[in-house]
């Protein structure tokens, strides 16, 4: 197993070296302070591949051995290098194809060594002491340090990550059989790659290396690609007969490799169902490999994954009672469902779905029903596209109620009843078989061997239950044994007890490993899988695992999910590490300028409305058309999006506020959808589809999208936030739905805030709680969107007397009411809805009416009318077209609605990638040629990667100021130079001292006819723009003139009127600070005055000036003396 050594150095700048015997990777990164000073928000890293002989390791501290790097990651404003420091062999697929399990991972910071001082990285005692002269500081600090990588370190070291240095572990054996035998890191399957976010910067670095350097990097095996899942091998002794022919004395091996997809990875209740790209949760490809010595290989692949529809499940403390919610209808799910199975068919061939869900549990019944509908819809759409009426043979479904079938006396043994139902497909799919054959004898000492593919697998079984763990693993064990037996039967043999035992053991270990990844504990029913029967101890173990799952799912999974998202780079705002690449910087700049070539904008309409129903149940007499159909007019096709918010859809009783009943919400969904679709049908427009809905007790939000817009929408999510009873009750709070429309992020929020006339502070707090506390997946907040619309009953009141409000409302004096509106005043004070906008209110207050009439509250309470129901928005791409209310009288509120025009950004990602690649090829050689023309690689004594002068500002800033003063060695001069407009200009010495004044000129023009007479310079002076201010400070000037020495030399050639003159005169002037005091002189400065002058009015005479000279040693900004004798001759005013 290849290994490398890890070195670090702190001075003159922080450097990390990963060295093999021949070559080394060197890493540098700009410090946090330097990045802030330069205004960089994206951390950059400098990487180079150099020969080991070019590095002097005396200045480095060794940190032990490593077995490869996982890549670079940005954590807590620092850049870290992740290195595998412990691993063990987990499997040997075939001779020369080993798989290693990661046991330990370390993170080394590129900015400082703070974490190393606490012994987070241990020194390997096997490294000779004489390799380094730097002692390790074993002193522990008393102050604890918040280490940002501990959660990642724990995750990567949990034994579920694997890598191989011999072959591409992300591909199944059949896919890599027709590829080159050489391990090519560029051929990785990104779906199964788990460190893509970390390794991607180094893969980009590798891609642009010269071929020779690329070969050196590949042969060093420093770049490591990792999968997550399970790998295990059991050796079959040669004494155990497997097939009758070709018996040898060499042992054979049985291996199982499970690769979990990283696309929708997560924990049990945080990752369910499918996403808009067709990726499902807990998708695992499991491969059974049997290598029979010395030349025969068998491989069989199965799939598992969550039910491919949009659904969620909340955590709970009662097993089997966690509520399942389907979040999208069939029409809005079909496109993602089709993508999923299309991708499977392209990669694996025909797909046979085995659904193990129960037909008795309500949640699972609904999932199965929706699954069947989507499969039927997918068949119809494909048959229509093919113009055929035959059955779609590439997708089949077998439903097998596992719990019902195994409820009898035989228990889990009854699961074998599934064999007849899948036997036909198993025979048709076949398996992969490869044989090593002799291709000839090139010489007398060596045979030329090659691999011959005998058979290929033409399809795969996709098995699912609810979690795709326990039931799925048991059924997949049966299918794997059936395929293995079919292969051995073809070889004239059968699966024996010894092979069957090893097969069952590996599958039980596989189930436990996958269950720990997804649910936090080992798999249930593993006792039966391992031994073929269920014991009392196995049943008790299942009870213990169930209790452990409840604890993990409720208290640990949220943190585990966030760590997984960090590893995969999926958190909102997470910044990837960028390498210093002048070509890429140039391409990025030009790509932004050419954005019109790959991006465009389109306009859509959004209708947003809110209605407090006052607990009114929907009925046949309720007509929502005056409210909902306001979005349609004669001149357009209607809105593409309807966002409908309801409040108090149920009566907010003490029993109701602690739980949510979706029954009433679903009835209102049907009413709204029926109303808008009836209008769409009359206009011959596509029907509207319920994209998603959400509910928090009485508050509900529904988003309907026109059918022709569904293809542009993805990443639909929803969440709620309670604010009632300090977050315990749902009578008050918010419900939000977000999605991406092309490349524009849109979020709708409906809220019901605290009631009460004087409780505006509580309403402000409720708003802030919802804004900060409501989070979507990947830690995305409400503010992380381009377009945000709040709609709901915000309960802000009008701060005027009741009678005055009622009279003003009747008279239509809405401006007076709005000037005293609490929400308006709170927004003006910056206490709520910061930077949000509300359109002009041209409708009467919407609360509180007598039900069934247009009269405001006539009860004993006689509440003051108010605009409780509002629509607010934020987004530079939004423009409000209408804002009004509707006259629906069955509630004590009036519904409010608004119509917006939203500009949608559409980016053609394929065109953008093509243009980016074209520009990179265009500038690659020219830009790198400029860089190469400078002194490139550093000398071996310093170990520096690059000459500091060959990079732009961003490259120079990689060397932190805390370790190195970059301007001392090869940097440019730091002296400021003031350049006049032309050579015949000098500073205006009579300009007033105020630097912000615009009344004076900075420069004065010198006439070419000026002559030097009697050794005195008499140039014409500019007019005195503000002489009074200058005169007021003459006494101060005279009292301090002997101490003035700071000067500024006027650039350009000195004016010399007489070419025969042996003396060149230089024009200079005195400079004072803001207090008209002389600046402090450098310590080495010497000054000689020609003569002393007594204090008095400023009236220099020609003979005084002629004899005056100042001699000093000139200093640059760094204090380095430059010997130069200058003669300064101050100008005197023109007489």
Protein Blocks (a to p, Z undefined) as FASTA:
>chain_A
ZZddddddfbfbdcdddddfkbccddddddfklmmmnopabdcdddddddfklpcfklpc
cebjcebdfbjcdeehiacddddfbdcdfbdfbghiacdddfbdcdddfkbcklmmnopa
ccdfkbcfklpccdcdfbdcfbdcddfklmmmmmmmnopaccdfkbcfkbcfklmmmmcf
bdcfklpcfklpmklmmmmmmmmmmmmgcfklmmmmmmnomaccddedddddddddfklc
fbfghpafbdcdddddddddfklgcdfklogcjdfkopaehiacddddddddfkbccddd
ddddddfbdddddddfbehiaccddfbdfklmmmmmmmmmmmmmmmnopaddddfbdfkb
mklmmmmmmmmmmmmmmmmmmmmmnopabdcfkbccddddfklmmmmmnlmmlmmmmmmm
mmmmmmmnmpaddddddebjfbfkbccdddddfbdcfbdcddddfkopmmmmmmmmmmmm
mmmmmmmmmnopacdfklmmmmmmmmmmmmmmmmmmmnopacehklmmmnopacfklmmm
mmmmmmmmmmmmmmmmmmmmmmmmmmnopaghiacdddddfklmmmmmmmmmmmmmmgcc
dddddddddddekhpacdfklcfklmmmmmpcfkbgbjfbdcdddehkbccdfklmmpcc
fklmmmmmmmmmmmmmmmmmmnopacdddfbdcdehjaccdddddfklmmmgghiacddd
dfehghlackbccddddddehjaccddddddddedjklmmmmmmmmmmmmmmpccehhia
fklcfbdcddddehpacdddfklmmmmmmnopaklmmmmgfklmmmmnopgoghiacddd
fbdcfbdcdehiabdcfbfnopacddfbccddedjkbccfbdcddddfkbcbdcdddddd
dddddddfklmmmmmmmmmmmmmmmmmmmmmmpccbdcfklopabdfklpcfklmmmpcf
klocfklmmmccfbdcdddfblkbccdfkbcfblkbckbcfbdcddfkbcceehiacddd
dddfblmlmmmmmmmmmmmmmmgcbdcddedjdddfblmbcbdcddddddddfkopacdd
dfklccddfbdcddddddddfklmmmgccddddddfkopacddddddddddddZZ
